[in-house]
Amino acid sequence: MGRRVLVTGGRRGIGREIAVQAARGGFDVTLSYRTRADEAAAVVDKIAAEGFPASCVQLDIADRQATRSAIDDMLEKSGPFYALV
């Protein structure tokens, strides 16, 4: 544990599966979503139910300034990410 990964668009489809598999592979997962917080929370709940750490953050990667600010906040609070997907 201790390796963190940020999965953009992790609330459904391929992003969701990547987030789940990354958690199973030993990564602390943070997934981002633009809309549908309920779906993102469901993925976090699924990962947590399997005993792995996960969180989510609302992020619109098309908004460069907001993305930069959010990532700076995440880095300050929890340290660097091992990977960005």
N, C-alpha and C positions, 0 to 999 in steps of 0.2 A: 504494500500500500504506500501511499505518499505521492504517487505520480498522478498528476491531474490532467484531464483532457477536457477541452471545450468543444462540444459538438453543436454546430449551428444547425438550426432547423431540426432539432432532435425530437420533436413532438409526434412525428408520424413517419411512415414509410421507411426508407433506407436510413435516414438520420436516427429514427427511433431504434432500429435494430443495431446500428453502430453504437449508440449509447448503451444499450443493454449488454451487448457483447464486450464493450470496453470495460464496463463494470465487472462483468464476470472474469475478465482478463486481469483484474487487479488495479484498474484505474479509478481514481476518484472522479466522477463524472459531473460536469456542469453542462447542462444543455440550454440552448437559447431558443427562444420562440419570438415571433413577431406578434401573433394573434393566438387566441384560443389557449389561455392560461390553464384552463381545465384539462386540456389534453396533455400539456407539458407536465402538470402536477400528477397526472395519472402515470406517466412514464417514470417520474421520480418515485412515486409510491411503489410501482412494480419493482424497480431496482432496489429500493429500501427493503421491501418485503423479502427479497432474496438475501438481505444482509449486507448490502454494499452501500457506500456513501454516494449520495447524489443530490444535486440541487438544480434549480433552473433560474433563469434570468430573462426578463423581457428585453429584447434587443432587436432593433431594425438595422441590419448591417448596411442598408442603403444610406443611412444617416451617419456619415463618417464621424462627425463631432460627438454625437451621442454614443457611438460605438467606442470611440477612443476613450471617452470619459468612463464608460461602464467597464471597459477592460482595465483601465488604470485603477479603478476602485477594486476590482477583483484581485488584481496583482498586489495591491497594497494590503488587502485583508488576508489573503491566503497564499501569496507567493506565486511563483511562475507556473505556467502550464507546460506540460511535457509535450503536448500535441494540440493542434487545432484541426478540426475536421469540418 
